Amino acid sequence: MIDRVTRLFALWTVLGVTWAWFVPDHFIWVADGRFAPFGQPLISVMLGVIMLGMGITLSTDDFRRVLALPSQVLAGVALQFTVMPLAGFAIAWAFALEPGLAVGLILVACCPGGTASNVVSYLARANVALSVTMTMASTLVAIALTPVLTGWLADVFIEIDRWNLFRGMLTVVLIPVVVGVAMNRYLPRLTSAVTRVSPLVSVLFVVVIVAGIIAGSKPLIEAHANVLLAAVFALHFTGFGLGYALSRLLRLSEASSRTISIEVGMQNSGLGASLASTPTFARQFPDALQAALAPVPSAISAVFHVLIGSLLASLWSRRPPERSGSESVVSRVEA
C-alpha cells in the first residue's frame, strides 16, 4: 500500500501545489519561520529527515554497485554536475532573470539528483540499480560540488558565501545520511521498521516543503510567472534531453541512458529550497525582495521535473529496453 502511494509522487506534488496556490494559509506556516525545531528552520529539519530516510536504505551492496558499473556511474555524475549547472547559468543569463531568480535557478541546477528519480526510473523500465547508485553518489559528491559550482556560477549575480553553503550541506545532507547508514548497520531491527514508512514520510515532506514555498511566494510567482515558468521548464527540458542524448553518444545502453536522463533532469528541489530559505543565505542579498525570490525556482522545479519525468516514464514504459550484459552484472550484485 505504502509503495503504491509513494509511486504517485507526481500526483501528490501537483495536488499539494494546487492546494497551496488556492488556499495558501494552509501551508504558509512551513516557510514563515514560526516553527524552528532545534533552533533550525522547519524546512531544513524536514529535509534532514528526508536525507535520513535515504541513508537508512543504504548498505554495502549500494557501494558495490559503484564498483560493478564505475564508468556508467562516473559518466552519470559527470553529466549531472556539468549539464545542469551550465544550463542553469545559461538560462538565467538568456532570460535576463532578476538576481534572486537567477541565483535560485543556478542553485537548484547545482543540486544532486532527487530520490523521486528512483521511482520514475522504475516506472520507465530503466536501470533502477544505476539510478539508486547515482542518487547516492551525486548526493555525496554534491556536499562539495554544490557550494563550489553555485559560488562560481552565481557570483555573476551576487557574491556567494561558499562556506555557508558547505556548512548547510553538511548539516542537512551529510550528517543525516551518515546517521542513516549507521542505523542500517548497527540497528537493523529499528531500521527495518522505519523503512516501512520512510518513503511515504519523504514524499509527504517534499510535498509540504514545496507547497509551503508556493504558499509564501504566491504574489512573487504571480509577478514573475511568465519568465519564471519558462526558465524552469527550459532547465529541466535541457537536463532530460541532454542527459539522454549524451549518454547515447557515450554508447551506453538504452536502459542506462534512460536512467541518466532521469537522474540529470530531476533535481533535489527540496535541498535547493532548503538552502535558499535559510536566513544566512538570504542575508547575501542586498535587497530583501531578491532574497525572497531565491527559493521560488526550487519550488517550481519540483513540479516541472516530476511532470516531465512522469511523462517520459509513461512513454518509455511502453518500450522495454534490451538488457545488456553489464546490467545483468548489476542484478547479480543486488542479489
C-alpha positions in Angstrom: 0.0 0.0 0.0 2.7 2.5 1.0 4.7 1.6 -2.1 1.7 2.3 -4.3 1.1 5.7 -2.6 4.8 6.6 -3.0 4.8 5.9 -6.7 2.1 8.6 -7.1 4.7 11.2 -6.1 3.9 13.3 -9.1 0.2 13.4 -8.3 0.7 14.4 -4.7 3.1 17.2 -5.8 0.6 18.6 -8.2 -2.2 18.3 -5.7 -0.1 19.9 -2.9 0.9 22.8 -5.1 -2.6 23.4 -6.3 -3.9 23.3 -2.7 -1.2 25.7 -1.6 -2.0 28.1 -4.5 -5.7 28.4 -3.8 -5.6 28.1 0.0 -2.1 29.4 0.9 -3.0 29.9 4.6 -3.0 26.1 5.0 0.8 25.9 4.1 2.3 29.3 4.8 3.4 28.1 8.3 6.0 25.8 6.7 8.2 28.7 5.5 7.3 31.7 7.6 9.7 30.9 10.5 7.0 30.4 13.2 8.3 26.9 13.8 12.0 26.2 14.3 12.7 22.8 15.7 16.1 22.5 17.4 16.6 26.2 16.5 16.7 25.3 12.8 14.3 26.4 10.0 11.5 23.9 9.7 12.3 23.3 6.0 15.9 22.3 6.9 14.7 19.9 9.5 12.2 18.3 7.1 15.0 17.9 4.5 17.2 16.3 7.2 14.5 13.7 7.8 14.3 13.0 4.1 18.1 12.6 3.9 18.0 10.3 7.0 15.4 8.2 5.2 17.8 7.9 2.2 20.7 7.0 4.5 18.9 4.1 6.2 18.3 2.5 2.8 22.0 2.4 2.0 24.1 -0.7 2.6 27.4 -2.1 1.4 25.6 -3.5 -1.6 24.9 0.0 -2.8 28.6 0.8 -2.7 29.4 -2.5 -4.6 27.2 -1.3 -7.4 29.6 1.6 -8.0 32.4 -1.0 -8.4 30.2 -3.0 -10.8 29.5 -0.1 -13.1 32.2 2.5 -12.4 32.2 4.0 -15.9 28.4 4.5 -16.0 28.2 6.0 -12.6 31.1 8.3 -13.3 29.5 9.3 -16.7 26.2 9.9 -15.0 27.6 12.0 -12.1 29.8 14.0 -14.5 26.7 14.9 -16.6 24.7 15.7 -13.5 27.2 18.4 -12.5 28.1 19.8 -15.9 24.8 19.8 -17.9 22.5 21.2 -15.2 24.8 23.8 -13.7 25.9 25.2 -17.1 22.3 25.1 -18.3 21.1 26.9 -15.2 23.6 29.7 -15.7 22.9 29.9 -19.5 19.2 30.1 -19.0 19.4 32.6 -16.2 21.5 34.8 -18.5 19.4 34.3 -21.6 16.2 35.0 -19.8 17.7 38.1 -18.0 16.4 36.8 -14.7 16.4 39.1 -11.7 19.3 38.3 -9.3 17.1 36.4 -6.8 15.6 34.1 -9.5 18.9 33.7 -11.3 20.7 32.6 -8.1 17.8 30.3 -7.1 17.8 28.7 -10.6 21.5 28.1 -10.5 21.4 26.8 -7.0 18.8 24.1 -7.8 20.7 23.3 -11.1 23.8 22.6 -8.9 21.9 20.2 -6.6 22.2 16.4 -6.9 19.5 14.2 -8.3 16.4 13.7 -6.3 15.2 10.5 -4.7 12.0 10.6 -6.7 14.1 9.7 -9.7 14.4 6.2 -8.4 10.6 5.7 -8.6 10.5 7.3 -12.1 13.4 5.1 -13.3 11.4 2.0 -12.1 8.3 3.1 -14.0 10.3 3.9 -17.1 11.8 0.4 -17.2 15.3 2.0 -16.8 18.3 0.7 -14.8 17.0 1.1 -11.3 20.2 -0.1 -9.7 22.1 2.6 -11.6 19.5 5.1 -10.5 19.9 4.3 -6.8 23.7 4.3 -7.1 23.7 7.6 -9.0 21.4 9.3 -6.4 23.7 8.1 -3.6 26.9 9.1 -5.4 25.7 12.5 -6.6 24.3 13.3 -3.2 27.7 12.7 -1.6 29.6 14.5 -4.3 27.2 17.4 -4.0 28.4 18.1 -0.5 31.5 19.7 -2.0 30.3 20.5 -5.6 27.0 22.2 -4.9 28.7 25.1 -2.9 31.6 25.3 -5.3 29.6 25.3 -8.5 26.9 27.7 -7.1 29.5 30.1 -5.9 31.4 30.0 -9.2 28.3 30.5 -11.5 26.1 32.6 -9.3 28.9 35.1 -8.5 28.0 36.9 -11.7 24.7 38.0 -9.9 25.7 38.3 -6.2 28.7 37.3 -4.1 28.0 33.8 -2.8 29.3 32.6 0.6 30.6 29.1 -0.4 31.5 28.2 3.2 28.0 28.9 4.4 26.6 26.7 1.6 29.1 24.0 2.5 28.0 24.1 6.2 24.4 23.8 5.1 25.2 20.7 3.0 27.0 19.1 6.0 24.0 19.8 8.3 21.1 18.8 6.0 22.8 16.1 3.9 26.0 14.5 5.2 25.1 14.2 8.9 21.6 12.7 8.3 22.9 10.3 5.6 25.8 9.1 7.8 23.4 8.6 10.8 21.1 6.7 8.5 23.9 4.4 7.2 25.0 3.8 10.8 21.4 2.9 11.8 21.2 0.4 8.9 24.5 -1.2 10.0 24.1 -1.3 13.8 20.3 -1.1 14.4 18.9 -3.4 11.7 15.6 -4.1 13.5 14.8 -0.4 14.1 15.9 0.4 10.5 13.6 -2.3 9.1 10.6 -0.8 11.0 11.5 2.7 9.9 12.0 1.9 6.2 8.4 0.7 6.0 7.2 4.3 6.4 10.2 6.4 5.5 9.4 6.6 1.7 6.0 7.9 2.5 7.3 10.4 5.0 9.9 11.6 2.5 7.2 12.1 -0.2 5.0 13.9 2.3 7.8 16.2 3.5 8.8 17.1 -0.1 5.3 18.0 -1.0 4.8 20.1 2.2 8.1 21.9 1.6 7.2 22.8 -2.0 3.6 23.7 -1.0 4.9 26.0 1.8 7.2 27.9 -0.5 4.5 28.2 -3.1 2.1 29.5 -0.5 4.5 32.0 0.9 5.7 33.2 -2.5 2.4 33.4 -4.4 2.5 37.2 -5.0 6.1 36.9 -6.3 5.2 34.0 -8.5 2.3 35.9 -10.0 4.5 38.9 -10.7 7.2 36.8 -12.5 5.1 33.9 -13.7 5.9 34.0 -17.5 9.7 34.2 -17.3 9.9 32.0 -14.2 7.9 29.1 -15.6 9.6 29.3 -19.0 13.1 29.3 -17.4 12.5 26.4 -15.0 10.9 24.4 -17.8 13.8 25.1 -20.1 16.2 23.9 -17.4 14.6 20.5 -16.9 13.9 20.0 -20.6 17.6 20.6 -21.2 18.6 18.2 -18.4 16.4 15.3 -19.6 17.2 15.9 -23.2 21.0 16.3 -23.0 21.2 13.6 -20.3 19.8 11.0 -22.7 21.5 12.3 -25.9 25.0 12.5 -24.4 24.6 9.1 -22.8 23.7 7.6 -26.1 26.7 9.3 -27.7 28.8 7.7 -25.0 27.4 4.4 -26.2 25.6 3.5 -23.0 22.7 1.1 -23.2 19.1 2.3 -23.7 18.2 1.4 -20.0 21.2 3.2 -18.6 20.7 6.2 -20.9 17.1 6.5 -19.7 18.4 6.4 -16.1 21.0 9.1 -16.6 18.4 11.3 -18.4 16.1 11.0 -15.4 18.9 11.5 -12.9 20.2 14.6 -14.7 16.7 16.0 -15.3 15.3 15.5 -11.8 17.0 17.6 -9.2 16.8 17.5 -5.4 14.5 20.6 -5.3 13.8 20.2 -1.6 17.5 20.7 -1.0 17.6 23.8 -3.2 14.6 25.2 -1.4 16.1 24.4 2.0 19.4 26.1 1.2 17.8 29.1 -0.4 15.4 29.6 2.5 17.9 29.9 5.3 18.4 33.3 6.9 22.2 33.2 6.3 21.6 32.6 2.5 19.0 35.4 2.4 21.5 37.9 4.0 23.8 37.6 1.0 21.2 39.7 -1.0 21.3 43.4 -0.6 17.6 43.5 -1.4 15.0 41.6 0.7 12.8 41.1 -2.3 15.5 39.3 -4.2 16.2 37.1 -1.2 12.5 36.2 -1.1 12.7 35.2 -4.8 15.6 32.8 -4.4 13.7 29.7 -3.1 10.9 30.1 -5.7 12.7 28.3 -8.7 13.3 25.3 -6.5 9.5 25.1 -5.7 8.6 25.4 -9.4 11.4 22.9 -10.2 9.8 20.3 -8.0 6.6 20.5 -10.1 8.2 20.5 -13.5 10.7 17.7 -13.0 8.1 15.2 -11.7 5.7 16.1 -14.5 8.3 15.7 -17.3 9.8 12.6 -15.6 6.4 11.0 -15.3 5.6 11.8 -18.9 8.8 10.2 -20.0 8.2 7.2 -17.8 4.8 6.7 -19.4 6.3 6.8 -22.9 9.3 4.6 -22.1 7.3 2.1 -20.2 5.7 1.1 -23.5 9.1 0.2 -25.0 11.1 -2.1 -22.7 14.8 -1.8 -23.4 17.1 -4.8 -24.1 19.2 -5.7 -21.1 22.9 -5.5 -21.6 25.5 -7.8 -20.1 26.7 -5.1 -17.8 23.2 -4.6 -16.4 23.0 -8.3 -15.7 26.1 -7.9 -13.6 24.4 -5.3 -11.5 21.4 -7.6 -11.0 23.8 -10.3 -9.7 25.4 -7.8 -7.3 22.0 -6.8 -6.0 21.1 -10.4 -5.4 
